[in-house]
Amino acid sequence: MDAVFWHQVWQERNLGFHQAQVDPVLIQHIHHLDLQSGDRVFVPLCGKTNDIGWLLEQGYQVCGAELNETAVIELFDSLKLPAQKEELGNLKRYHADKLDIFVGDIFELSQAQLGPVVAIYDRAALIALPPEMRKAYSQQLNELSGCAPQLVVIYEYDPALMGGPPFSVGGEEIHMLYGRSHKVCSLSHSRFIENFKDGVDAEERIWFLQR
């Protein structure tokens, strides 16, 4: 992960990836995860997404990992939650009732630090990573979560027309990354996005990874 790039993105407030509202994909498809009240959901590379507040409102616990500390501070501010801060070696943990966010490189996060999770919600995390990092990322998520089920939101476009991030990730790659650890299911969701970025159109697709 290019830490310098992402810290610069936050410093320059180039936050086009941040949605002002809760992602309707989460609301529409969360039932696939078969969650119960109190279950703990992991949101990797979470930024300050409003999806976390929605998950908390549904009665779930949430944990996340985010490289940039400013994003985490702004997340807790938006939720109006006072955060307790703990140093964990190269990582920091921001904690409030039912919410834990780990600041730093997700590849340095251990399962013992993260604690048990029931499911993963990956919106724009996998597609934020270049191709050479995605295998290690998928393996890290499996190790952290014990191969927990996942909802994965990706975008597909012609990579010859635009470079990432966000990167185009196709179904073949999803199967390659997770086919040995999960049953990979394409959900009946496809949204055409005109001028996704730099004049390039894209398709939004949702994958359910079942343990």
Buried (B, 14 or more C-beta within 10 A) or exposed (E): BBEEEBBEBBEEEEEEBBBEEBBEBBEEBBEBBEBEEEBBBBBBBBBBBBBBBBBBEBEBBBBBBBBBBBBBBBBBEEBEBEBEEEEBEEBBBBBBEBBBBBBBEBEBBEEEBBEEBBBBBBBBBBBBBEEEBBEEBBBBBBEBBEBBBBBBBBBBBEBEEBEBBBBBBBEEBBBBBBEEBBEBEEBEEEEEEEEBBEEBEBBBBBBBBBE
